[in-house]
Amino acid sequence: MWAEQAVSLAEAVEIYTIRGARALRLDDRFGSIEPGNLIILEENIFEIPVEQVSETTIRQTYFEGQLVYQRH
């Protein structure tokens, strides 16, 4: 990949979430943070070097307001 083809971290997050859901025509159900649905990461991916983003782990996942995953 050439430097002029690179995307920002914010663009990459959008591509992997809402744009991916749109491509599959599932954006009415997936791909964006909605009230009651979110993940909590070990690190703020916008405050660490981009090379470390892939090492960040999910601490908790909430779906429809309920905790459905918690890292032990």
mmCIF file of the C-alpha atoms, coordinates in Angstrom:
data_MODEL
# 
_entry.id   MODEL 
# 
loop_
_atom_site.group_PDB 
_atom_site.id 
_atom_site.type_symbol 
_atom_site.label_atom_id 
_atom_site.label_alt_id 
_atom_site.label_comp_id 
_atom_site.label_asym_id 
_atom_site.label_entity_id 
_atom_site.label_seq_id 
_atom_site.pdbx_PDB_ins_code 
_atom_site.Cartn_x 
_atom_site.Cartn_y 
_atom_site.Cartn_z 
_atom_site.occupancy 
_atom_site.B_iso_or_equiv 
_atom_site.pdbx_formal_charge 
_atom_site.auth_seq_id 
_atom_site.auth_comp_id 
_atom_site.auth_asym_id 
_atom_site.auth_atom_id 
_atom_site.pdbx_PDB_model_num 
ATOM 1  C CA . MET A 1 1  ? 0.000   0.000   0.000  1.00 0.00 ? 1  MET A CA 1 
ATOM 2  C CA . TRP A 1 2  ? 1.289   3.448   -0.849 1.00 0.00 ? 2  TRP A CA 1 
ATOM 3  C CA . ALA A 1 3  ? 1.121   6.282   1.661  1.00 0.00 ? 3  ALA A CA 1 
ATOM 4  C CA . GLU A 1 4  ? -1.534  8.093   -0.380 1.00 0.00 ? 4  GLU A CA 1 
ATOM 5  C CA . GLN A 1 5  ? -3.754  4.978   -0.116 1.00 0.00 ? 5  GLN A CA 1 
ATOM 6  C CA . ALA A 1 6  ? -3.651  4.863   3.682  1.00 0.00 ? 6  ALA A CA 1 
ATOM 7  C CA . VAL A 1 7  ? -6.767  5.571   5.720  1.00 0.00 ? 7  VAL A CA 1 
ATOM 8  C CA . SER A 1 8  ? -6.950  7.130   9.165  1.00 0.00 ? 8  SER A CA 1 
ATOM 9  C CA . LEU A 1 9  ? -7.832  5.077   12.216 1.00 0.00 ? 9  LEU A CA 1 
ATOM 10 C CA . ALA A 1 10 ? -11.263 6.720   12.371 1.00 0.00 ? 10 ALA A CA 1 
ATOM 11 C CA . GLU A 1 11 ? -11.872 5.785   8.720  1.00 0.00 ? 11 GLU A CA 1 
ATOM 12 C CA . ALA A 1 12 ? -10.727 2.214   9.368  1.00 0.00 ? 12 ALA A CA 1 
ATOM 13 C CA . VAL A 1 13 ? -13.154 1.863   12.292 1.00 0.00 ? 13 VAL A CA 1 
ATOM 14 C CA . GLU A 1 14 ? -15.979 3.164   10.097 1.00 0.00 ? 14 GLU A CA 1 
ATOM 15 C CA . ILE A 1 15 ? -15.043 0.778   7.260  1.00 0.00 ? 15 ILE A CA 1 
ATOM 16 C CA . TYR A 1 16 ? -15.083 -2.236  9.590  1.00 0.00 ? 16 TYR A CA 1 
ATOM 17 C CA . THR A 1 17 ? -18.341 -1.255  11.291 1.00 0.00 ? 17 THR A CA 1 
ATOM 18 C CA . ILE A 1 18 ? -21.072 0.710   9.545  1.00 0.00 ? 18 ILE A CA 1 
ATOM 19 C CA . ARG A 1 19 ? -19.687 0.482   6.013  1.00 0.00 ? 19 ARG A CA 1 
ATOM 20 C CA . GLY A 1 20 ? -19.290 -3.284  6.335  1.00 0.00 ? 20 GLY A CA 1 
ATOM 21 C CA . ALA A 1 21 ? -22.857 -3.574  7.580  1.00 0.00 ? 21 ALA A CA 1 
ATOM 22 C CA . ARG A 1 22 ? -24.086 -1.375  4.719  1.00 0.00 ? 22 ARG A CA 1 
ATOM 23 C CA . ALA A 1 23 ? -22.268 -3.543  2.185  1.00 0.00 ? 23 ALA A CA 1 
ATOM 24 C CA . LEU A 1 24 ? -24.152 -6.559  3.546  1.00 0.00 ? 24 LEU A CA 1 
ATOM 25 C CA . ARG A 1 25 ? -27.400 -4.573  3.767  1.00 0.00 ? 25 ARG A CA 1 
ATOM 26 C CA . LEU A 1 26 ? -27.478 -5.161  7.507  1.00 0.00 ? 26 LEU A CA 1 
ATOM 27 C CA . ASP A 1 27 ? -26.955 -1.565  8.610  1.00 0.00 ? 27 ASP A CA 1 
ATOM 28 C CA . ASP A 1 28 ? -30.458 -1.455  10.089 1.00 0.00 ? 28 ASP A CA 1 
ATOM 29 C CA . ARG A 1 29 ? -29.258 -3.962  12.712 1.00 0.00 ? 29 ARG A CA 1 
ATOM 30 C CA . PHE A 1 30 ? -25.451 -3.867  12.833 1.00 0.00 ? 30 PHE A CA 1 
ATOM 31 C CA . GLY A 1 31 ? -22.465 -1.620  12.395 1.00 0.00 ? 31 GLY A CA 1 
ATOM 32 C CA . SER A 1 32 ? -23.099 1.324   14.687 1.00 0.00 ? 32 SER A CA 1 
ATOM 33 C CA . ILE A 1 33 ? -23.350 2.055   18.371 1.00 0.00 ? 33 ILE A CA 1 
ATOM 34 C CA . GLU A 1 34 ? -26.969 2.275   19.400 1.00 0.00 ? 34 GLU A CA 1 
ATOM 35 C CA . PRO A 1 35 ? -28.430 3.002   22.821 1.00 0.00 ? 35 PRO A CA 1 
ATOM 36 C CA . GLY A 1 36 ? -27.726 -0.027  25.012 1.00 0.00 ? 36 GLY A CA 1 
ATOM 37 C CA . ASN A 1 37 ? -25.163 -1.615  22.661 1.00 0.00 ? 37 ASN A CA 1 
ATOM 38 C CA . LEU A 1 38 ? -21.461 -0.971  23.078 1.00 0.00 ? 38 LEU A CA 1 
ATOM 39 C CA . ILE A 1 39 ? -18.055 -2.445  23.778 1.00 0.00 ? 39 ILE A CA 1 
ATOM 40 C CA . ILE A 1 40 ? -15.489 -1.292  26.306 1.00 0.00 ? 40 ILE A CA 1 
ATOM 41 C CA . LEU A 1 41 ? -11.891 -1.723  25.210 1.00 0.00 ? 41 LEU A CA 1 
ATOM 42 C CA . GLU A 1 42 ? -8.775  -2.170  27.343 1.00 0.00 ? 42 GLU A CA 1 
ATOM 43 C CA . GLU A 1 43 ? -7.260  0.953   25.746 1.00 0.00 ? 43 GLU A CA 1 
ATOM 44 C CA . ASN A 1 44 ? -8.571  4.043   23.977 1.00 0.00 ? 44 ASN A CA 1 
ATOM 45 C CA . ILE A 1 45 ? -7.510  3.131   20.439 1.00 0.00 ? 45 ILE A CA 1 
ATOM 46 C CA . PHE A 1 46 ? -7.324  6.811   19.492 1.00 0.00 ? 46 PHE A CA 1 
ATOM 47 C CA . GLU A 1 47 ? -4.736  7.509   22.209 1.00 0.00 ? 47 GLU A CA 1 
ATOM 48 C CA . ILE A 1 48 ? -2.251  4.698   21.563 1.00 0.00 ? 48 ILE A CA 1 
ATOM 49 C CA . PRO A 1 49 ? 0.133   4.154   18.647 1.00 0.00 ? 49 PRO A CA 1 
ATOM 50 C CA . VAL A 1 50 ? -1.759  2.721   15.681 1.00 0.00 ? 50 VAL A CA 1 
ATOM 51 C CA . GLU A 1 51 ? 0.635   -0.242  15.664 1.00 0.00 ? 51 GLU A CA 1 
ATOM 52 C CA . GLN A 1 52 ? -0.802  -1.323  19.051 1.00 0.00 ? 52 GLN A CA 1 
ATOM 53 C CA . VAL A 1 53 ? -4.494  -1.156  18.113 1.00 0.00 ? 53 VAL A CA 1 
ATOM 54 C CA . SER A 1 54 ? -4.637  -4.810  17.078 1.00 0.00 ? 54 SER A CA 1 
ATOM 55 C CA . GLU A 1 55 ? -3.366  -5.811  20.540 1.00 0.00 ? 55 GLU A CA 1 
ATOM 56 C CA . THR A 1 56 ? -6.213  -4.050  22.347 1.00 0.00 ? 56 THR A CA 1 
ATOM 57 C CA . THR A 1 57 ? -8.676  -6.420  23.983 1.00 0.00 ? 57 THR A CA 1 
ATOM 58 C CA . ILE A 1 58 ? -12.379 -6.118  24.693 1.00 0.00 ? 58 ILE A CA 1 
ATOM 59 C CA . ARG A 1 59 ? -13.147 -5.785  28.423 1.00 0.00 ? 59 ARG A CA 1 
ATOM 60 C CA . GLN A 1 60 ? -16.941 -5.773  28.256 1.00 0.00 ? 60 GLN A CA 1 
ATOM 61 C CA . THR A 1 61 ? -19.741 -6.029  25.704 1.00 0.00 ? 61 THR A CA 1 
ATOM 62 C CA . TYR A 1 62 ? -23.267 -4.745  26.281 1.00 0.00 ? 62 TYR A CA 1 
ATOM 63 C CA . PHE A 1 63 ? -26.193 -5.737  24.085 1.00 0.00 ? 63 PHE A CA 1 
ATOM 64 C CA . GLU A 1 64 ? -29.623 -4.205  24.575 1.00 0.00 ? 64 GLU A CA 1 
ATOM 65 C CA . GLY A 1 65 ? -28.386 -2.763  27.874 1.00 0.00 ? 65 GLY A CA 1 
ATOM 66 C CA . GLN A 1 66 ? -27.312 -6.125  29.286 1.00 0.00 ? 66 GLN A CA 1 
ATOM 67 C CA . LEU A 1 67 ? -23.752 -7.181  29.990 1.00 0.00 ? 67 LEU A CA 1 
ATOM 68 C CA . VAL A 1 68 ? -23.175 -10.151 27.664 1.00 0.00 ? 68 VAL A CA 1 
ATOM 69 C CA . TYR A 1 69 ? -19.381 -10.494 27.897 1.00 0.00 ? 69 TYR A CA 1 
ATOM 70 C CA . GLN A 1 70 ? -16.826 -9.619  30.531 1.00 0.00 ? 70 GLN A CA 1 
ATOM 71 C CA . ARG A 1 71 ? -13.150 -10.465 30.351 1.00 0.00 ? 71 ARG A CA 1 
ATOM 72 C CA . HIS A 1 72 ? -11.915 -12.202 33.477 1.00 0.00 ? 72 HIS A CA 1 
# 
